């Protein structure tokens, strides 16, 4: 061991004597500040302190990433804290006991999401964690994550606003779960008060004319067939032009009809079993859906679609597929053909649900009623259709403009505005 000024020059030429496991250079100006050198050449700045009669070295940093000047400043702060009664060794042991964000996230998934959330939710969380969150924050101890870390992650995902916002929501959920287990504090959640990116909500409603085209396409799909996209045969031995058409099974066509006649979600239709159908009450009783147990009231046309469907022996599903034991995987192929023939490019199967809701809202049936039919658990979800509920607004606009026009024409010096607005409340 030696004493001398700890600076870059002296630390650079410091070497461990042959045969020794280490050597230490203690600073001659700041008592307790030193640098340890190993036979490998690694040099580490330390502070020597005594706690309960025992001498201990507290690591500051490795020479190279940490300069001698930076180490001296940290040593001053650390020695001052020790003088005031702090125990840096105990504090660092406690810090090492705090789990990393990855460890907490894995427990959150196993103990909370997989046991209390839908499989699709778990799949979505897993994807967000593995693809975006854990590569950036997984190695950090959870209490070390600050709002700047989350804001930087959110900003880096700016080209995909929905994923960026969802990643922040997952971080917030994990922190809240850890806070309930007293691993973190609710008030220090780094994902709160972070402004989210605006998201473009996709809203596409079929007009009456488009619904007519869809109906004709469905009828053709189950009767004479929809022409193939490539109309000319590829060779002289190819299929004759009059035979180049696709006839789809009645189950696929019925599924598409049910989607627009009931406003159900695609997966709800494909998972529907005959045991869920109550013809006497005119309703479907779904044991599980995105929002839990759900009752769907059926109109006459939807009931007719169900009553006319054949039942496949030993298959419990209304929309039968290749397997008798599993629900049909999807409706992609028939929907692409029907959509193309009906000239509804860009319309998704889920837009049939929006179209069902838009008709109800446009008929002024009331958003609470529309929400009940759709099975929305939150009124805010149905509010996206509020702008379609135009009849009361049109009535009000007509009454006000008529009253003003009357005044402008001079036919009535004192128009009765209230009389024009009767019935609006």
N, C-alpha and C positions, 0 to 999 in steps of 0.2 A: 504494500500500500504506500502511496506517496501523496504529497500535497503540492498544490500548484494552482495556477489560474486555469479554470475551465473555460476554454475558448476553442474556436475551430482549429487553430494551429496545433495546440497541445493535444486535442482529442484526435486529430488526424494521425499524429505520430505515436499515439498510445498503442502499445502492444502487450499481449500477455506473455510473461516470461515462460520459457520452455520448462515443462514439467509441472506447471501450476494449473489449477482448474480455473482460476480467474485472477484478475488484479483490479484494484480500485484506485482511482485518482480522486481525492477529496479536494474540494475547492478551498483555497486559503482565505477567501473573503466571506463566503456565506457558509457558516457552520451547518453541517448535515447534508450539504449538497454534493453529490459525487457522480462519477461515471464508472460503470463496471464494464470491463473488457474480457471477453471469453477467448479461448484458444482459436475459435473459428473466426475471430476478428469482429464479431458482433459487439457493438458498444451501446450500452443502455444507461440513460440518465436516471438517477434514483435520489430519494430523500431518506435519510436515516432518522428514525424516531424511536422513542421508548414508550411502551404501554405496559402497565402492570409489571414493571421491572424488566421487561424483555425488550431487546433491541431488534427492530425490524426495518427492512428496506422496502420502501414503497416506490414502484416503478412510475416514472414520468413519461418516458418515450424513448424510442430508438434513434440513435444518432443517424442523421441522413434525412429521414422524413421530418425529424425534429431537430432544429438548430440549437446550438449552445445557448444563444440569447433567449430563444423561446423556452428552453428547459429552465433557465435561471429564473425567468419570470414566473413560471408555474411552481418552481420550488419555493420561491418567496411566498406565494399565496398559500401553498400547502403547509409550509412551516408555521405561517401565521395562524392557520386554522388549527393546527396541532397544539400550538401554544394556548389557543382559546378553549381547548378541551375536546376538539373533534378527534374521531378515531377513523382515519382513512382506510385502514386495513379492514375494519368491520364493515364500513360503508361499501367497499368494493366487493366484499364477500356477499353482502346483501344484494348488490346490483347484479352479480353473477347468478344469483338465485332467481332473478326475474326472467321469465320465459321470453323467448323470441316471438315475434309476431307470427312466424310460421307455425310454431308449436301451439300457440293459442288458436290460430285459424283452423288447424287440423282437429283440435278438440271441439271447436265450434261446429265444424261440419259433422263430426261423428256423433256428438252428444245432443246437438240442437237441430241442425238442418235435416239430417237423414231420418231423425225420429219424429219431427214435428212439421215438416214441410213436404210439399208435393215432390215427386221424383223429378219433374221438369224444373222446379225451382232449385233443387239440389244440383242438377246438371248445369244449370245456368251459373250458379255460384262457383261450382268447381272450375268451369271454363274461365270465368273472370279472374279467379285466384291464380290459376296456373299460367294463364297467358299474360296477365297484366300486373297483378298486385304483388304476388310473392317474389317474382324476379327482382322487383324494386325494393320491397320493404321486408321480405321474409327473414333476412338475416338480422335485422335490427331488433333489439329488445323492445317489447311493445311500449314501455313507458318512455322510450327515447324517440318515438315517432312524433314529430311536430306537424303543425298545420302547413309549414313550408314544404315538408316532404309530400304530403297529400296533394297540395296545390300543384307541385311540380309534376307529379304523376298525372293529375287531371289535365294539366296543360299539354303534356306530351301526347295525350290521346285526343287532342282537339280535332283531328280529322275524322274521328268516329265519336260524335257527341253522345250518342246513346250509351255506348260502351264506357265512355269516360264517366258519365253521370252514374251509371250502374256500379262501376268500380268503387266510386266514392261511397255509394250507399252500402256496399258490402263491407267496406272498412268501418263505416259508422256502426253497422250492425254487430260486427265482431267486437269492437271497442265496448259497445253497450252491454253485450253479453259478458265480457270480461269484467266490466264494472259491477255487474250484479253478483259476480263471484269475488268481488273485492280485490281483483288484480290490478284494476285501474280506477280512475275517478271519472264519474259522469261528466263533471264540469270541464274536464280536460280533453274531451273527445276532439281529435284533430280534424275530423271530417265535418264538423258542424260549422254553420255560418260560412260555408264555402259556396260561392255563387256557381250554380250549375250552368252548363251550356244550354241554350234554347234548342229544343228538339222539334223537328218538323213532323207533325202528326199526319199520318196518311189517312185521308178520308175520301172514300169513293162510294157514291151512291148511284144505283142504277135508276135511270128515268123509266117512265112507263113504256116508252118506245123500246128501250133497251131490254126491259123485262119481256116484252113481246118477242123480241128476237131470241132471247134466251129460251123462252118456252118452245118456239119453233125448232130450235137447235136440239133441245132435249127430246122432243117428239121424234125428230128425224134420227137421233142417235139410237133410239130403241126400236125403230121400224126399218126404214130402208137403208140407214147407215149414213155416216158423215164421210164425204169424199176425202181421200188422202191428200196431204199437202202437195206432194210431187205427183202431178196428174198424169204425166207421160210415163209409160213403162220403160225400165232401164234396158231391156233387151227384147228381141222378137219373141223370146220364150217367156217374157214376164207376164204378170197378171193383166188380163184384159181391162181396158179403161172402165168399162161398166161394172167391173167387180172390185175396183180399187176404192173401197170404202170400208169404214169400221162401224160395226154394230156392237154397241156396248150392252153388257148384261143389265137386267132390270134393277139390280141392287145399286150399281153405280149411279144410274140415272135417278133412282129414288132418293139416294143420299143427297144429290145436288138439289133436288126439289125440296127435301126436308130442310136443308140449310136455309133456303130463302123463305120457306113457309113458316118456320119456327124461330129463326134467329139464333139457332143453336150454334155452338162452336164446332168446327170440323171434327175434333177428336171426340166430342160428346156424341155426335151422330155415329161415328165409326165404332165406338165402344158400346152403343146402345144394345141392350139385350131384350128379348121378348118378355122376360120377367119384369122389366121396368115399365111395360106398356099397360095402361089401364083403359081399355076401350069404353067401359061403362062410365067412368068419370071423365073421359076425354083428356087424359093427362099422362105425362111420363114422370115417374118417380125415380130420379137418378140417385143411387146411394153415394156417389162421389162425383165431383166436378172440380173445376178450378177454384170455386168458392165453397166447396163442401157439398153436403146433401142439398138436393135441388129438385123442385117440382116445376115442370113445364106444362102449362095449359095449352092444349092443342085446338086449333081451329078446324072447321069441317074439312077443308082441302087437305090438311096434313093428316087427318084421320083417314081420309080416303086413300092416300098414298100408302099408309101403313096397312090398311085392311086389304089392299089389292096385291101386296107383296107376297110371293110364295115363301113358305117356310122350308128351310133345308133340314132334313132329318139329322138329329144329334148335333146341330149347330145352334148355340144359344143366341147368336148375334143376329140382329135385324138385317144389317148390311153384311151379307155373307161374303167371304173371301175364299182364298185358296185353302186355308186351314180351317178345320171345324172347331179347333180349340182356341184359336187366337183371333182377335179382331182384325179386320182389313187394315193393311199398313197405311194406305193413302188413296187419294183420288186424282193423283197428278195426271196420269195419261188421259183418262176420259175428260177431265176438266180442260186440259190444254186443247183437245180437239173441239169440244163444245164451245169454248171461249173463242177459238179462232173462227169457227163457222158462224158464230153470232156476232162477229166483229166487235168483241169486247176486250181488245188488247190491253194488257196491264191490269185487268180486274183479277183480284185474288179471291180464293174461296171465302176468306174471312170477310171480304167486302159484301158478301151476300147477307151476312149478319148485320152489317151497317145499313144495308138497304132495307132490311126488315124494320130496323129501328127508325130509319128516316121516314118510312111510310106512316108509322105510328105517331111520330112527332109532328109530321106535316098535317096529319088529320086532327091535331089538337086533342089527342087522347090523354095528354098529360104526361110529363116526364116520369113521375112516380110509377104510373101504370106501365110505361114502356120499360122502365128499369126492372120492375117485377117480372115482366115477360122475359126479359133477357137474363134474369138471375143475377143482376148486379148487387153486390153486397154493400156498396157505398154509393150514395146519391151523386157524388161528384163524378163518378164514372159515366153516369147517364147525361151529365150536363154538356157533354160534347155535342149532343143533338139539340141543345136549346135553341140554336139559331134557326133550326128547321121548323120550330113551333111558331110559325109566322102569322097564323090567323088573328090572334089578339092584337099583334103589332100592326097588321094590315088594317084591321078595323079602326085602331086608334089613329093611324096615319090618315086614313080616309076621313074620319070625323074631324080631325084638326084642320086638314087642308080644305075640306068643304066649308068649314066655318070661316076660315080666312078668305077663301075665294068669294064667299057671300059678302063679306065686308068690303073686299076690293071692288066688287061689282056695283056696290051702292044699293043693292036691293034691300038691305036691312042695315039701318044705322047702328043698331045695338044687337048684334047677333047673340043668340043664347048659346054660349060656348058649352055650358053644362048639359044642355039638351042634346047637343051633338055628341057628347061623351057618355051619354047614358049607357049603362050596361057594360062599361069597361071594367068596373071594379069587381 
